């Protein structure tokens, strides 16, 4: 793979321009962009160039960044703000890319008030309060997984964090979101989240107590139980995760979301000012 010679030059150019072959390769590798017309693709490319000029890319744990990697990431990152504004990423300090899953600290307080702390592997993380988006390239390049897109997921977290901690209720901008009633947003997303949580819990109790997704028979059972859900079960973890998972599904596999949660789909369409169907 090529090194980042073009991208290094880009940072010193007043009007960056992604080379045509590089852009064509990017579009070929992201089939969910096929729905965009020529004008939208031109605007997406311009947003990518602006994002590349404004934000830093860093390879971690020995990962070697390339032009191809950088453009593939920003093309997906720019999609949610295609008809909005890059100002929604003002809180983003940069993009850090690991070769594969990386460890992040977690903590949780139990019912007795005891705080439990541990580390778990992650495919992506959006760091709040001016932090970076951190990605596993192994997971970011998994374009073919139905409804899954870690890049869009983490960047919609950053949108959600634009005015504070992520809570599943992103900022509504006067120039773009006059048709959205914040109270209706909260009601619709809360009802959908509660319903999805019930659906996931009903399936969780059918898994064996010693469930191990590395065991083929357990993995097959999991797929049979959860395969009909419109979203990845991770959406049940928190309202902020429901928003991010629903957003990635909205862009890459919108049909199940629109069928099961039509009001959530309608509100996301109004928010992103796009209709992927």
Secondary structure, 3 states (H helix, E strand, C coil): CCCCHHHHHHCCCCCCCCCHHHHHHHHHHCHHHHHCCHHHHHHHHHHHHHHHHHCEEEECCCCCCCHHHHHHHHHHHHHCCCCCCHHHHCCCCEEEEECCCEEEEEEEECCCCCEEEEEEEECEEECCCCCCEEEEHHHHCCCCCCCCCHHHHHHHHHHHCCCCCCCCCCCCCCCCCCCCCHHHHHHHHHHHHHHHHHHHHHHHCCCCCCCCCCCHHHHHHHHHHHCCCCCCHHHHHCHHHHHHHHHHHHHHCHHHHHHHCHHHHHHHHHHHCCCCC
